Amino acid sequence: MKILITIPHYHNASGNGAYGSTGPQTTRRALALSKAIDGIHQNLGPRQAFLYCLHNHVSGRGNGRLVKVNENAANILDIAVCTVGSNHLLDRLEVPKAMYHHQSVQAEPMMIGFACQQILKAHLGKYDFFCYLEDDLVLSDPYFLEKLAWFTKSFGDEALLLPHRFEVATSEPLHKLYIDGPVRPDFTAKWQDVNDRREIAAEFLGSGIGFERWSNPHSGCFFLNAAQMERWANSKNFLDGDCSFAGPLESAASLGVMKNFRIYKPSYKNAGFHEILHFHNRYLGVALKTA
């Protein structure tokens, strides 16, 4: 399996702070991107093994007998971190430079996400999955893509499953919080009809799993199989520059796919079926006070 992941990355410590990328938390932002890259490789990449046994060290060969595991992991995993000018933190990352490709793009800072879409289209036919991930999202589910493949096999390529973003804080009364709650139905009504096949369900590992159309489809990411990427890239609205869903950052992640797919997320009762960590707490213990 071959996977291409694009990550828009920008940091301006002296910005207005409206987003994490324009605030003063430089160290935390660098750590978030490092964790995002780590999570992709550790859960989806090919460099995984089972320690079968230890033996005496042999020069050039180490001291362990290793057995390859997780055969469904990608045999090619390419991560393109897209930046504008010098406003980035790549020199402060805690991961080797070989774990990602630095792609400098020509775009306004808030429009980097659309440049990522151009990169995805430019590689049509070369990968099995085409992905977009904001730079503070950390993937920790090794079955993330297998769940997507199961979902599209069950419901068709016109249906797109997006994960719930969540935040964690063990020092708070709530230890885990899913952050993308519903919005007013009219906020997204011109792009999606959430009453069209509003609820669907299927059996997974012997249990029923439910999915729902959400008035707020935003997840800060999307993962498309090859057929879905081709469908979107060939649509009339691909790269139309429309930023009318909340703003350019949110639109780059969510508006294009919202226009072209029926977007689902897991139902409340099984929210953790498909999820991704929002590393920069914006709500839990910050905006939200539970006690």
C-alpha positions in Angstrom: 0.0 0.0 0.0 1.2 3.5 -0.9 0.2 6.6 1.1 0.7 10.3 0.4 0.0 12.7 3.3 0.2 16.4 3.0 0.6 18.6 6.1 0.2 22.4 5.9 2.5 24.0 8.4 2.9 27.7 9.4 4.0 29.4 12.5 4.2 33.1 13.4 4.8 33.6 17.1 3.9 37.3 16.9 0.6 36.7 15.2 -2.9 37.5 16.5 -3.3 34.1 18.2 -6.6 33.3 16.5 -5.1 29.9 15.6 -2.3 27.9 17.2 -0.1 28.7 14.2 -0.3 32.4 15.0 0.3 32.2 18.8 3.4 32.3 21.0 3.5 28.6 21.9 6.5 27.8 19.7 7.8 24.8 21.6 4.4 23.2 21.9 3.7 23.8 18.2 7.0 22.2 17.2 6.3 19.2 19.5 2.8 18.9 17.9 4.1 18.6 14.4 6.8 16.1 15.6 4.2 14.0 17.2 2.0 14.2 14.1 4.9 12.8 11.9 5.8 10.2 14.6 2.2 9.0 14.8 1.9 8.5 11.0 5.2 6.4 10.8 4.6 4.4 14.0 1.1 3.4 13.1 0.9 3.4 9.3 4.5 2.9 8.2 6.5 -0.3 7.4 9.3 -0.1 10.0 7.6 -2.3 12.6 8.8 -5.6 14.0 8.2 -8.1 16.8 11.2 -8.8 19.0 11.4 -12.6 18.8 14.5 -13.0 20.9 17.8 -11.5 21.8 21.2 -12.9 21.0 24.9 -11.9 21.2 25.6 -8.7 19.4 26.9 -9.1 15.9 28.6 -6.1 14.3 26.3 -4.6 11.6 23.4 -6.9 12.5 22.5 -5.9 16.1 21.5 -8.3 18.8 17.9 -9.1 18.1 16.0 -11.6 16.0 13.1 -9.6 14.5 9.9 -10.7 12.8 8.0 -8.3 10.5 4.5 -7.5 11.8 1.4 -5.7 10.6 1.6 -6.7 7.0 -1.1 -4.2 6.0 1.2 -1.3 6.9 2.2 1.0 4.0 5.3 -0.1 2.1 5.6 3.4 0.8 4.8 6.3 3.1 5.4 9.8 1.9 4.8 12.9 4.1 5.0 16.3 2.5 5.2 19.2 5.0 4.2 22.3 3.1 5.4 25.7 4.3 5.6 29.3 3.1 8.8 31.3 3.4 10.7 31.0 6.7 7.6 31.0 8.9 7.9 27.4 10.1 9.4 25.3 12.8 11.1 22.5 10.8 14.5 23.3 12.4 13.0 22.5 15.8 11.4 19.2 15.1 12.2 16.1 17.2 12.1 13.8 14.2 14.8 12.9 11.6 14.5 14.9 8.4 14.3 11.7 6.4 10.9 11.1 7.9 9.3 13.8 5.8 9.7 15.9 2.7 9.9 19.7 3.1 7.8 21.3 0.3 8.0 25.0 0.1 4.9 26.4 -1.7 3.8 29.8 -3.1 0.7 30.8 -1.2 -0.7 33.1 1.4 -0.1 31.6 4.8 -3.8 30.9 5.4 -4.1 29.2 1.9 -1.3 26.6 2.3 -4.0 23.9 2.6 -5.1 24.6 -1.0 -1.5 24.1 -2.2 -1.6 20.8 -0.4 -4.6 19.8 -2.6 -2.6 20.7 -5.7 0.1 18.3 -4.6 -2.4 15.5 -4.0 -3.8 16.0 -7.5 -0.3 16.1 -9.1 0.3 12.5 -7.8 -3.0 10.9 -9.0 -2.5 7.3 -9.9 0.7 6.9 -7.8 -0.8 6.2 -4.3 -3.6 4.1 -2.7 -4.5 6.9 -0.2 -4.3 10.6 -0.5 -4.4 12.4 2.8 -4.5 15.9 4.4 -3.6 16.5 8.0 -3.4 19.7 10.0 -0.1 20.0 11.8 -1.4 19.5 15.3 -3.3 16.2 14.8 -1.8 13.0 16.1 -2.9 9.6 14.7 -2.6 6.6 17.1 -4.8 4.0 15.5 -2.9 1.3 13.5 -6.3 0.3 11.9 -7.1 3.8 10.9 -6.9 3.1 7.1 -8.3 -0.4 7.4 -11.4 1.1 9.0 -11.8 3.5 6.1 -11.4 0.7 3.6 -14.1 -1.3 5.4 -16.4 1.7 5.5 -16.2 2.4 1.8 -16.6 -1.3 1.0 -19.7 -1.2 3.1 -21.2 2.1 2.0 -19.5 3.0 -1.3 -16.9 5.6 -2.3 -19.5 8.5 -2.3 -19.6 8.2 1.5 -16.6 9.6 3.4 -15.8 8.7 7.0 -14.0 11.4 9.0 -12.6 11.0 12.5 -13.7 12.8 15.6 -11.0 15.1 17.0 -10.5 14.9 20.7 -8.4 16.5 23.4 -7.0 15.0 26.6 -6.1 16.3 30.0 -5.7 14.0 33.0 -5.6 17.0 35.4 -9.2 18.0 34.5 -12.5 16.5 35.7 -13.0 15.2 32.1 -10.0 13.2 30.8 -11.1 13.2 27.2 -13.3 15.6 25.2 -14.5 15.3 21.6 -14.4 18.9 20.3 -16.3 19.2 17.0 -19.9 19.4 18.2 -22.9 20.2 16.0 -23.4 23.6 14.5 -26.7 25.3 13.3 -28.0 23.1 10.4 -28.2 26.2 8.1 -24.5 26.8 8.6 -23.6 24.0 6.2 -27.0 23.4 4.5 -25.9 24.9 1.2 -23.2 22.3 0.8 -24.7 19.2 2.3 -28.1 17.7 3.1 -27.6 15.9 6.5 -31.0 14.3 6.1 -29.9 12.4 3.1 -29.2 8.9 4.5 -28.7 10.6 7.9 -27.9 7.5 9.9 -26.2 4.3 8.7 -24.9 1.3 10.5 -23.0 -2.0 10.0 -21.5 -4.8 12.0 -17.9 -4.6 13.0 -16.1 -7.3 15.0 -19.5 -8.6 16.1 -20.9 -5.3 17.3 -23.2 -2.7 15.6 -21.4 0.5 14.7 -23.4 3.6 13.9 -22.5 6.6 11.8 -24.3 9.9 11.3 -24.3 12.9 9.0 -23.0 15.9 11.1 -23.9 19.5 10.6 -20.3 20.2 11.5 -18.2 17.9 9.3 -14.8 19.5 10.2 -12.1 17.2 11.4 -9.0 19.1 10.3 -8.1 16.2 8.0 -9.3 13.8 5.3 -8.1 10.5 4.0 -9.3 9.6 0.5 -8.7 6.3 -1.4 -7.5 6.6 -5.0 -11.0 6.5 -6.5 -12.3 9.2 -4.2 -9.3 11.4 -4.9 -9.8 11.1 -8.6 -13.5 11.8 -8.3 -12.8 15.0 -6.3 -9.9 16.2 -8.5 -12.0 15.9 -11.6 -14.9 17.8 -10.1 -15.8 21.3 -11.3 -15.2 22.7 -7.8 -11.7 21.3 -7.1 -9.4 24.1 -6.2 -12.1 26.7 -6.6 -10.6 28.7 -3.7 -13.8 28.8 -1.8 -13.1 29.8 1.8 -16.7 30.4 2.9 -16.8 27.5 5.5 -15.6 29.3 8.7 -12.4 30.4 7.1 -9.6 29.4 4.7 -8.0 26.8 7.1 -11.3 25.1 7.8 -12.3 25.3 4.2 -9.1 23.7 2.9 -9.7 20.7 5.3 -13.5 20.3 5.0 -15.3 22.3 2.3 -14.0 20.6 -0.8 -14.8 17.1 0.5 -18.1 18.3 1.9 -19.1 19.4 -1.6 -18.3 16.0 -3.2 -19.1 13.3 -0.6 -21.7 12.4 2.0 -19.6 12.9 5.1 -20.1 10.7 8.2 -18.6 10.5 11.6 -19.2 7.8 14.3 -22.3 8.2 16.4 -22.1 9.4 20.0 -22.3 5.9 21.4 -19.2 4.7 19.5 -17.4 8.0 19.0 -14.0 6.4 19.6 -14.4 4.0 16.6 -12.6 6.6 14.4 -10.8 9.4 16.1 -7.7 11.6 16.1 -5.9 13.6 18.8 -6.0 17.4 18.7 -2.6 18.0 20.4 -3.1 21.7 21.1 -5.9 21.9 23.7 -8.2 24.6 22.6 -11.2 23.6 24.7 -10.5 21.0 27.4 -9.1 22.9 30.4 -8.9 26.1 28.3 -12.1 27.4 26.8 -14.2 24.8 28.6 -14.4 24.9 32.4 -16.2 21.8 33.8 -15.8 22.6 37.5 
